[in-house]
């Protein structure tokens, strides 16, 4: 006999609009999950990667024109890569299982969940992960700038997916300001900025992600080179129904991602009326991002 936590929880949600991993196509099924602290640790690597993805590809260089108006429309793709320590965590068996045990098992991005033996021949099956090596996000963005060395950026998407899930929506707002405009004859461009994202799926999942950043770079006729540092934070609130052995319980979980300090190096190239950039961020989460402007 096996015990497991059944949750009416379509948390493998992010693929619905923005994400490319084929495992996420099964978001409508009921997936075995956790309650309490187990739930937070199980999902945290995905929240961290999600926030790290959104907090990259928010600029293409460090240059901002002081009084020359510009409007850019871009499509940006970001890929966060998972480390080995994000694939497992120490979980405890749920309250109904005896004797209580703690074991190393898979996170949502790991492989097989552990199985432990209890009294009377019972077993507790910890949920499997999806064996993810990386996590991808793609978002459109509009950037308007040239107002006294300042530019603002906007990301938005909203779609009613289904009656069960409701509306899936992403909203992102950010601003950057040129610091090098105050430095006479500065040999490099310097800018600072802030970006905020809000993402939700109906009343099930709500996330908020923010980042403050600074970058320095050099823009030439056809090429841009830049590097930057950032500090980001992500929180998520997940509400779902936990059921086991005929007992149901409403669960409300709030957790924080571990994406914090990041360093970024990147380059871009101008081709006709288009600009293509590629950069790599490293620190609390490794992310490769690109954008076509």
N, C-alpha and C positions, 0 to 999 in steps of 0.2 A: 504494500500500500504506500502511495506517495502523497505527500502534502505539497501544495504549491499555492502561491498567491495569485488569484485570478483578478485582473484589473480591467475594467472597461476603459482602456487607456490607449488611445491612438497616438501615443507619444512619438512614434517614428514618423513624424509629421512633416519634417522640414522638406522632404523631397517633393511634396505636393506641387510646389511652385518653383523652388529655387535650387533644389539639390538633385544630384545626378546618380546617386548610388542605387542600383537596381533592387537591393533588399528593401528599400523604403516603399516600393510599390505595394507592399502588403499592409499599408497603414490601417485598412478597414478591419482587419482581424483583431480579435481580443488577444492581448499579449500578456503573458505572465510577468508580473512585476512585484515590487516591494511596497512596504510602508516605512514611514519614519526615516531614521538615519540611513538605513540601507538604500532607500530610494534616492536620497541625495548623492551618496557616494557612487551609486550605480550610474546615474545620469550625468554627473558632473563633468567627465571628460568631453562629452558632446556639447554641453553648454559652454565650456571653455573654448573649444574649437570654433563654435558658432560665433562667439563674441570676437575672437581673434580674426576670423574671416571678415566680419563686417567692419572691423576697425582698421583694415588695410585697403589699399587701392583707393584712398580718398584724396590723393593728389598725384600729379604726374611729374612734377618737378618742384623746385623751390622758388620759382620766379612768379611774381604777381605784378602785373603792370600797374603803375600808380594812377594814371588817368586815361587809360585806353580800354574802352569797353570791350569785353569778349564774352561769348556764350559758347560753351562746349556741351555737347551731348555725347555721353560715353556708355559703353557696355563693359563692365568689369567682372572678371572672374578670379576667385580666390580659392586656394586649396590649402587646408591645414593638415599637417602630418602628425600622426599619433606616435608617441614614444612608448616604450615597453611598460613604463610604470603607470601609464594611463589605461592599460589593458586589464589590470586586476585590482582588487581591493579586498580588505578584510570585512566579511559580512557575518552577521549573526542570524541564526535561525529565528523565524517569527515566533510570536508568543505561544501559539497553540502547539508547538512541537517540543517534545521532551526526549532526552534532556537537552537544555540549551547548549548550543555549540557555536564556535567561531571558526571560520575557515576562509582561506583565500579563494576567491572565485572571480568570474569574469565581470567586467563592467559592460556597459552597453556597446563598447567598441571592441571588446575582447572576444574570446572564442567560447568554449563550452563552459557552462556553469557547473559548479561542484555538486556532488551528491553525498549526503551524510546519512549515517544509520542511526535510528532511534530505537526506543523500546518496542517490544512486540513485533519486530520485523518491519517497522515503519521506516520510510526514507523521506528526506527533504531535498527536493530538487531546486537548486538555485537557478535562476533564469540564465539562458545562454546570452551571449553577445552576438553582434552581427559581423565580427571579425573584420572590422574596418581598418584599413591602412591610412586612409585620409578622409577628409570631409570637405566637399566642394560647395561653393555658393556663387551665384551669378546674379548681379543686380544692375539695372540701368541707373544713370545718374545725370543730372543737369547741373552745370556750374556756370554762374554768372559773376563776372568780376570786373575790376578796373575802376572801382570807386575808392579813390584815395588809398590805393594799395590793398584793398580788401576784396575778397571774393566769397560768395556763399554757394553751397552745394545742396542738392535736394534729391533724395531717393524716395520712391513711392510705388507701391503695388497693392491692389486690393481685389479680391476675387471671392465670390460666394462659391465654395467648393461643393458642399452638399448640405442636406438638411441636418444631418448629424453633426458635422464639423462646424458648420456656419461659415463665417467669413475669415479668410486668411489675409492678413495685411501686414505690410512693412512700410514704415515711415522713417526716413533718415534726414536729419538737418545738420549742417555743419558750416563753419566759417573759418577763413584763414586771413592773416594779416601780414603784410611785408614788414620785416624789421630792417632789412638792408636799405630800404629807402631813406632811413634816417642816418645812414653811415655814408658820408661823402666818398665817392670813388671806391665803393666796396668791390673787391675782386670777385666776390661770390654773392649768390642770392641767399637770403635767410628769411624764413617765415615761421609763424607759430599758428596753431589752430585748435579747434575743438569740434568733435562730431558726436552726435547722439542718434541712436537707433531704437525704435520700438517695434516689436514684432508680436503678433498674437494670432491664435487660431481659436475663433469663437471665444468661449469662456473656459477652454481647457488649458491653454498655454499662453502665458504672457511673459515676454522678456524685455529687458531694458539694458542697453549697452552704450557706454560712453568711452571716449578716449580724448586725452590732451596730447598734443604732439608738437615737435619742432623739427625743422629740416633745413639743411644747407645744401646748395648745389650750384652747378654752373650750366648755363644754357648757351649752346653754340648754334651755328646756322642750321645744322641738321640733327644734332645730338644733344641730349640732356643727360647729366650725371648728377646724382643726388644721394644723400644719406640722411637718416633721421632717427630720432628717439621718441618713444611714446610711452604713456602709462594708461592702461585701459582697465575697465571693470564691467562685469556683466552680472545681472541678477535675473532669475527666472522664477515664476510662480506657476505651479502645475496643480490643477484640480481634476480629480478623477474619482471613480467609485471602485473601492476594493471589495471583493467578495470571496468568501471561502466557507465551505460547508454550510451554505444557506444563510450566512451572515453577511450583510453588506454594510459598508461604512464609507462615508464621504471623506476623502483625503485631500488636504491642502498642504502642499510642500513648497517652501521657498528656499532657494539655494543660490550660492554665488559661484561664478566661474573663477578659475585661478589665473586667468590671463591678466598680467600686470605689465611689467616693463618689457618693451620690445625695442630692438635695433633694426633698422631697415637700410638696405643698400639697393640702388636701382639705376636703371638707365632707360632712355627713350630715344626714339628716332622719328623724324618728320618725313613723311612720304606723301608728296602732293598735298592734298588738303587734310590728310589724316595724320594722327600721331599714335604711335604704339609704344607702350612702356611695359617693362618687366622688372619686378623687384622681389627681394627675398627678405623676410623678417625672421628674426630669431630672438630667443629669450625664453619666456615662459611657454611659448608655443611656436613651432616652426610653420611659416606660411609662405607660399609662393603666390604672387598675384600678378595679373596682367590687365591691361585695359586698352581699348581702341576708342580714340577720341575723334 
